[in-house]
């Protein structure tokens, strides 16, 4: 990360690339017990939050990520009522999950309360559902939370994590996926952000191996644009506990009783189309 003049720049040395946003001023700078949380006002992307110098979200394009982390999984499960979000401290994924009227309870477990407090101040629109009676916010270790969950507690687990370094590293392990498998009920779904297929293919391949090794019956990846993340091309990987994927509830997605900015049934269908180089590396 660098801030030269009026530009915030996140560098990706291993890829020989960088992404910059023109900023007006810094709004927030705090060191939590886990990471440095900064918020900037930008010229064209609204507010920008960074964690340890890496872009977390902006006002302008966060809807892409939050919608694709939530709706595909919820419309794949036949009847999602109990949802766990591991991470997701900015609360945008929680807001999207609670748009589904059939969801009875959504628990969010993020280790860093500072992220949520900063989001409440500088991204209040993402926190609009925090007081929904179906929502429960816990500031705790998500890995331990899943490990301690009773078998069959959840229908969907959404792993809305940062990059697989530091506190988030264990969220990409076979042991964690085994704990997710046990915590899910019949037909249970887990979805996890899986970085850029252009830059992080080895990570995704390792995720597939760990997820399959943990006992999940099927795994697939969704692709979507994300302008402010490295390469601008992002992914989320979806796994089903005990049965092969058989499409999604397409009619329900088309008739969803809530507004979205990006997600619809056609986007969901198209996001499941994988490029050849990807298939060649993850197919058994």
MOSULTA-V813157 format. One record per backbone hydrogen bond with DSSP energy under -0.5 kcal/mol. CO is the residue of the C=O (numbers start at 1). NH is the residue of the N-H. E is the energy in kcal/mol with one decimal. If there is no record, write none. Layout:
co:CO nh:NH e:E
co:CO nh:NH e:E
This chain:
co:2 nh:9 e:-3.0
co:3 nh:5 e:-0.6
co:4 nh:7 e:-1.7
co:6 nh:23 e:-3.4
co:7 nh:4 e:-1.4
co:7 nh:9 e:-0.5
co:8 nh:21 e:-2.4
co:9 nh:2 e:-2.5
co:9 nh:11 e:-0.6
co:10 nh:19 e:-2.1
co:12 nh:15 e:-1.4
co:12 nh:16 e:-0.9
co:12 nh:17 e:-1.6
co:13 nh:16 e:-0.7
co:17 nh:12 e:-3.3
co:19 nh:10 e:-2.8
co:21 nh:8 e:-3.1
co:22 nh:43 e:-3.2
co:25 nh:41 e:-2.8
co:28 nh:39 e:-2.1
co:30 nh:32 e:-0.7
co:30 nh:37 e:-3.4
co:35 nh:32 e:-2.7
co:35 nh:37 e:-0.5
co:36 nh:38 e:-0.6
co:36 nh:52 e:-2.7
co:37 nh:30 e:-2.5
co:38 nh:50 e:-2.7
co:39 nh:27 e:-3.2
co:39 nh:28 e:-1.7
co:40 nh:42 e:-0.6
co:40 nh:48 e:-2.8
co:41 nh:24 e:-3.7
co:41 nh:25 e:-1.3
co:45 nh:59 e:-0.8
co:45 nh:60 e:-1.6
co:46 nh:42 e:-2.6
co:47 nh:59 e:-1.9
co:48 nh:40 e:-2.7
co:49 nh:56 e:-3.0
co:49 nh:57 e:-1.4
co:50 nh:38 e:-2.2
co:51 nh:54 e:-1.8
co:54 nh:51 e:-2.7
co:57 nh:49 e:-2.7
co:58 nh:62 e:-1.2
co:61 nh:64 e:-1.1
co:61 nh:65 e:-0.7
co:62 nh:66 e:-2.5
co:63 nh:67 e:-2.2
co:64 nh:68 e:-1.7
co:65 nh:69 e:-1.8
co:66 nh:70 e:-0.7
co:67 nh:70 e:-0.5
co:67 nh:71 e:-1.8
co:67 nh:72 e:-0.5
co:70 nh:74 e:-2.1
co:71 nh:75 e:-2.5
co:72 nh:76 e:-0.8
co:73 nh:77 e:-2.0
co:75 nh:249 e:-3.1
co:79 nh:81 e:-0.6
co:81 nh:83 e:-0.5
co:81 nh:104 e:-2.2
co:81 nh:105 e:-2.1
co:82 nh:155 e:-2.8
co:82 nh:156 e:-1.7
co:83 nh:107 e:-2.7
co:84 nh:86 e:-0.6
co:84 nh:158 e:-3.3
co:85 nh:87 e:-0.6
co:85 nh:109 e:-3.1
co:86 nh:160 e:-1.8
co:88 nh:91 e:-2.5
co:91 nh:95 e:-1.9
co:92 nh:96 e:-1.8
co:93 nh:97 e:-2.6
co:94 nh:98 e:-2.2
co:96 nh:99 e:-1.3
co:97 nh:100 e:-1.7
co:99 nh:101 e:-0.7
co:100 nh:103 e:-1.6
co:105 nh:83 e:-2.6
co:106 nh:136 e:-2.0
co:107 nh:85 e:-3.4
co:108 nh:110 e:-0.6
co:108 nh:138 e:-3.4
co:109 nh:87 e:-3.1
co:111 nh:113 e:-0.7
co:112 nh:115 e:-1.1
co:112 nh:116 e:-0.8
co:113 nh:117 e:-2.3
co:114 nh:118 e:-2.1
co:115 nh:119 e:-2.1
co:116 nh:120 e:-2.5
co:117 nh:121 e:-1.3
co:118 nh:122 e:-2.6
co:119 nh:123 e:-2.7
co:123 nh:126 e:-1.7
co:123 nh:127 e:-0.6
co:124 nh:127 e:-0.8
co:125 nh:128 e:-0.9
co:127 nh:130 e:-1.7
co:129 nh:132 e:-1.7
co:132 nh:135 e:-2.3
co:134 nh:106 e:-2.7
co:136 nh:108 e:-3.0
co:136 nh:138 e:-0.5
co:138 nh:110 e:-2.2
co:138 nh:140 e:-0.9
co:140 nh:142 e:-0.7
co:141 nh:145 e:-2.3
co:142 nh:146 e:-2.3
co:143 nh:147 e:-2.1
co:144 nh:148 e:-2.4
co:145 nh:149 e:-0.8
co:146 nh:149 e:-0.7
co:150 nh:153 e:-1.4
co:154 nh:185 e:-2.8
co:155 nh:189 e:-2.3
co:156 nh:84 e:-2.4
co:157 nh:159 e:-0.6
co:157 nh:191 e:-2.4
co:158 nh:86 e:-3.0
co:158 nh:160 e:-1.1
co:159 nh:161 e:-1.2
co:159 nh:193 e:-1.7
co:160 nh:88 e:-2.3
co:163 nh:165 e:-2.8
co:165 nh:168 e:-1.5
co:166 nh:169 e:-1.7
co:168 nh:171 e:-1.6
co:169 nh:172 e:-1.6
co:170 nh:173 e:-1.2
co:173 nh:177 e:-1.9
co:174 nh:178 e:-2.3
co:175 nh:179 e:-2.0
co:176 nh:180 e:-2.2
co:177 nh:181 e:-2.6
co:178 nh:182 e:-2.0
co:179 nh:183 e:-2.0
co:180 nh:184 e:-1.3
co:182 nh:152 e:-2.0
co:183 nh:154 e:-2.6
co:185 nh:188 e:-2.0
co:188 nh:241 e:-2.8
co:189 nh:157 e:-2.5
co:190 nh:239 e:-2.8
co:191 nh:159 e:-3.5
co:192 nh:237 e:-3.0
co:195 nh:235 e:-0.5
co:196 nh:200 e:-3.3
co:200 nh:204 e:-1.9
co:201 nh:205 e:-2.6
co:202 nh:206 e:-2.4
co:203 nh:207 e:-2.2
co:204 nh:208 e:-2.4
co:205 nh:209 e:-2.0
co:206 nh:210 e:-2.4
co:207 nh:211 e:-3.1
co:208 nh:212 e:-2.6
co:209 nh:213 e:-2.4
co:210 nh:214 e:-1.3
co:211 nh:216 e:-1.6
co:212 nh:215 e:-1.5
co:218 nh:240 e:-2.2
co:220 nh:238 e:-3.6
co:222 nh:236 e:-2.0
co:224 nh:234 e:-2.9
co:226 nh:229 e:-1.7
co:229 nh:232 e:-2.3
co:230 nh:233 e:-0.5
co:232 nh:226 e:-2.1
co:234 nh:224 e:-2.1
co:235 nh:194 e:-2.3
co:236 nh:222 e:-3.1
co:237 nh:192 e:-2.2
co:238 nh:220 e:-2.9
co:239 nh:190 e:-2.3
co:240 nh:217 e:-1.5
co:240 nh:218 e:-1.3
co:247 nh:246 e:-0.6
co:248 nh:250 e:-2.5
co:249 nh:253 e:-2.3
co:250 nh:254 e:-2.4
co:251 nh:255 e:-1.8
co:253 nh:256 e:-1.1
co:264 nh:268 e:-2.4
co:265 nh:269 e:-2.3
co:266 nh:270 e:-2.7
co:267 nh:271 e:-2.6
co:268 nh:272 e:-0.8
co:269 nh:272 e:-0.8
co:270 nh:273 e:-1.7
co:271 nh:223 e:-1.6
co:272 nh:274 e:-0.5
co:275 nh:279 e:-2.1
co:276 nh:280 e:-2.3
co:277 nh:281 e:-0.6
co:278 nh:281 e:-1.0
co:278 nh:282 e:-1.5
co:279 nh:283 e:-1.9
